[in-house]
Amino acid sequence: MQERIGLHIEYRFGHSLLITFDDGVSGVVDMSEYLRRGPVFAPLQDIEFFRKARIEGGTIAWPNGADIAPESLYEKCLGAAA
């Protein structure tokens, strides 16, 4: 996958984010499946902490170091659009 510059996120509800890539691919993605993927994601159960998501290094990251591969996010957006 080529680097996708211009990734943008907006909080929607619960553990969902609207994710938009610079090529126009976008979708509302429920991120709750990540909450059970190890201790680094456990703090994301707190909605206030989850809402601290930001773009770092071309992907979504949180202050505790949790992040998600941009390839995974892109695939989820393609699935959300289907």
C-alpha positions in Angstrom: 0.0 0.0 0.0 1.3 3.4 -0.8 1.6 6.0 2.0 -1.8 7.7 2.4 -1.0 11.3 3.3 -3.9 13.4 4.6 -5.7 10.8 6.8 -8.5 12.6 8.7 -10.6 11.4 11.6 -13.7 12.6 13.3 -15.3 11.1 16.4 -18.9 9.9 15.7 -20.4 7.9 18.6 -19.4 5.1 21.0 -16.2 3.7 19.7 -16.7 4.8 16.1 -14.7 7.2 14.0 -15.3 8.6 10.6 -12.0 7.9 8.8 -11.2 9.6 5.5 -8.1 9.0 3.3 -6.7 11.5 0.9 -7.8 9.4 -2.1 -11.5 9.8 -1.0 -12.0 6.4 0.6 -13.9 6.9 3.8 -16.2 5.2 6.2 -17.5 5.2 9.8 -15.6 2.4 11.5 -16.5 0.8 14.8 -13.2 0.4 16.6 -14.6 -1.6 19.5 -13.0 -4.8 18.3 -9.6 -3.4 19.2 -10.6 -3.0 22.9 -9.9 -6.7 23.5 -6.5 -6.9 21.6 -4.2 -6.6 24.6 -3.4 -4.2 27.4 -2.3 -1.3 25.3 -5.9 -1.0 23.9 -7.6 -1.4 27.3 -7.6 2.4 28.1 -9.6 2.9 24.9 -12.7 1.5 26.7 -13.0 4.9 28.4 -14.8 7.0 25.8 -13.0 10.2 26.9 -9.7 8.5 26.4 -10.8 7.0 23.1 -11.8 10.5 21.9 -8.1 11.6 22.3 -7.3 9.7 19.0 -5.1 11.7 16.7 -3.1 11.3 13.5 0.5 10.3 14.1 2.9 8.8 11.6 0.2 8.4 9.0 -2.3 6.5 11.2 -4.6 6.8 14.2 -2.8 6.8 17.6 -3.6 7.4 21.2 -1.5 9.1 24.0 -0.6 5.7 25.5 1.1 4.5 22.3 -1.8 2.4 21.0 -2.1 2.7 17.2 -3.7 0.8 14.3 -2.0 0.0 11.0 -3.2 2.3 8.2 -3.6 -0.8 5.9 -6.2 -2.2 8.4 -8.0 1.1 8.6 -8.1 1.4 4.8 -9.6 -2.1 4.5 -12.2 -1.3 7.2 -13.2 1.9 5.3 -13.6 -0.1 2.1 -15.8 -2.6 4.0 -17.8 0.2 5.6 -18.5 1.7 2.2 -19.7 -1.5 0.7 
